[in-house]
Each structure stands twice: as structure tokens, then as C-alpha cells.
Amino acid sequence: MPNFWFNAKNKKMMGIENFITFMVTALFFIMTPGMDTVFVLNKSIGQGRKSGVYATLGVNTGVLTHTFLAALGLSVLLAKSAFAFSMIKYAGAIYLIYLGFMKLKNKEDFSNLSSESPKQQKTKSDFWSGFLTNTLNPKVALFFLAFFPQFIHPAQIENPVPFVLLGFSYAIIGMGWFLSLTLFASVFSTKIINNPKIGLWLNKVSGLVFIVMGIKIALTKN
């Protein structure tokens, strides 16, 4: 059987090396609190489980988008082009700051969360917000470019298949972790429904966090 598919002695599969190590390391990185974690927790606590699930789907769709862009070589362009990097960086920063200001302005009555119709209206926007916050973060693209090749055999480094497989694996791990967070955090949404003042404070705090993260992305250097 060709080495490309599987080599038990060297622990290679589809051009991937040390897959178990990759899975453990990826889980460690995903569990480290960052923008995606803050976003999913905010949706889960503030708007309930369904919003958290849609936010999780959006974030991990962004992960797959970065994966395909990297596999096609477009992320390398991003890493090498200061102009392209800056465009994505500032678009992501502006979007996060916009979300932050919208949170600060939001004086919504959180008791409405108990009804079904507002939830149905928000879930699609939760998905797209999660997708955009991840996709417009150039640090994710640079991280994948630095992290994934460490687990790809040098002879297959130009092959997009190993990169795509690692990206899908990363997204699956991310789905599992963020859904677990969603189930845990959504328990607190009941308290917010019963006490709208907590929800208003959550909006203010999360709004400030999004603004700070947006500024942090804007100051990121290539």
C-alpha cells in the first residue's frame, strides 16, 4: 500500500503524521479562551441554548472556510501580502467593534427570550455572526498555516488533502467543545430571563469585550 495512504511504522495516514498528537494539541488550543469562546458563551448565556448552537455552527463553518482557503494556497497569499492581510484584519476589527457597540446600545427586554418567535428570528444572525467573527480574523489563517504543516509529511506539504483532513478534524473537535460549553452556559440564560437587569449588564460587559478584541485584531501585525 502506498505511503501516501497509510504507513503504520511511521504513523502516516493520507500524508498526515502523528494524528493523535494533533488531536490532543488541537483540543488544547480550542479550549484556550479566545474570541470564539467569548462569542459562543455570550450567545449561550444571553440568548439561550439554540443561539449558542447556531453560533457554534457559524464559528466552525469559519474554521472550514479558513481550511479550504489554506488548502488552495490563498492563506499563503494573505500571509505574504501586507495589503491583503490589512484588508481582512481591519474588516474583522470593524465588524467586532460594530458588534460591541450594538451590544452596548441594546436595551432589549430579556424576558422575551422565553417566547419562541424572537429566538427563531435571531438564530440565523447568530450563525452568520459566528461565521464572520471567525472568517474575518486573519490570526486564524496564520495559525493554521503555522500549525497544520507540523503534522503533514514533507513530501505531501503541497497536497491539499492532508490540510483539509486536519481542518475537518479541528472543526469536529471545536464543535464538540463549544457544544459542551453551550449546554453548560445556557443553564444561566434562565436566570437572565427572570432578571432582565443581569442581561443588560451582560450586554455592556460583552460589548466592551468585543470592542477590545476588535482593537486587538486591528493592532495585529503580519
Residue, then its C-alpha position, 0 to 999 in steps of 0.5 A: m500500500p502506498n505511503f501516501w495512504f497509510n504507513a503504520k511504522n511511521k504513523k502516516m495516514m493520507g500524508i498526515e503524521n502523528f494524528i493523535t498528537f494533533m488531536v490532543t494539541a488541537l483540543f488544547f488550543i480550542m479550549t484556550p479562551g479566545m474570541d470564539t469562546v467569548f462569542v459562543l458563551n455570550k450567545s449561550i448565556g444571553q440568548g439561550r441554548k439554540s443561539g449558542v448552537y447556531a453560533t457554534l455552527g457559524v464559528n466552525t463553518g469559519v474554521l472550514t472556510h479558513t481550511f479550504l482557503a489554506a488548502l488552495g494556497l490563498s492563506v499563503l497569499l494573505a500571509k505574504s501580502a501586507f495589503a491583503f492581510s490589512m484588508i481582512k484584519y481591519a474588516g474583522a476589527i470593524y465588524l467586532i467593534y460594530l458588534g460591541f457597540m450594538k451590544l452596548k446600545n441594546k436595551e432589549d427586554f430579556s424576558n422575551l427570550s422565553s417566547e419562541s418567535p424572537k429566538q427563531q428570528k435571531t438564530k440565523s444572525d447568530f450563525w452568520s455572526g459566528f461565521l464572520t467573527n471567525t472568517l474575518n480574523p486573519k490570526v486564524a489563517l496564520f495559525f493554521l498555516a503555522f500549525f497544520p504543516q507540523f503534522i503533514h509529511p514533507a513530501q505531501i506539504e503541497n497536497p491539499v488533502p492532508f490540510v483539509l483532513l486536519g481542518f475537518s478534524y479541528a472543526i469536529i473537535g471545536m464543535g464538540w467543545f463549544l457544544s459542551l460549553t453551550l449546554f453548560a452556559s445556557v443553564f444561566s440564560t434562565k436566570i437572565i430571563n427572570n432578571p432582565k437587569i443581569g442581561l443588560w449588564l451582560n450586554k455592556v460587559s460583552g460589548l466592551v469585550f468585543i470592542v477590545m478584541g476588535i482593537k486587538i485584531a486591528l493592532t495585529k501585525n503580519 
